[in-house]
């Protein structure tokens, strides 16, 4: 059975930030030389969790408006239910946490939502 589009977006977003040098905090995305940029711009090199979701949703389903927002909400609801005590927003988790926390949240979500 194929994976849901939401699942595919989280997988792709995780792939985007797997390398710690491609993960950022405090911005949705940055260029290779550190300038803030829209995550959909081809020059984007580093992404926060939300920026990676936006980029992944655009890559997989560019014609689906607000898809990244819906996946972000799904992940935040997951964190609220399964990780009490953590900031419930992806922005907060990303900016107050570290790379391993974000990748771990994505991995945990993907393991729980295998379909």
Secondary structure as UniProt FT lines:
FT   HELIX           5..17
FT   HELIX           20..22
FT   STRAND          29..30
FT   TURN            32..33
FT   TURN            39..40
FT   TURN            42..43
FT   STRAND          46..47
FT   HELIX           49..61
FT   TURN            62..63
FT   TURN            65..66
FT   HELIX           67..82
FT   TURN            84..85
FT   HELIX           90..96
FT   HELIX           99..112
//
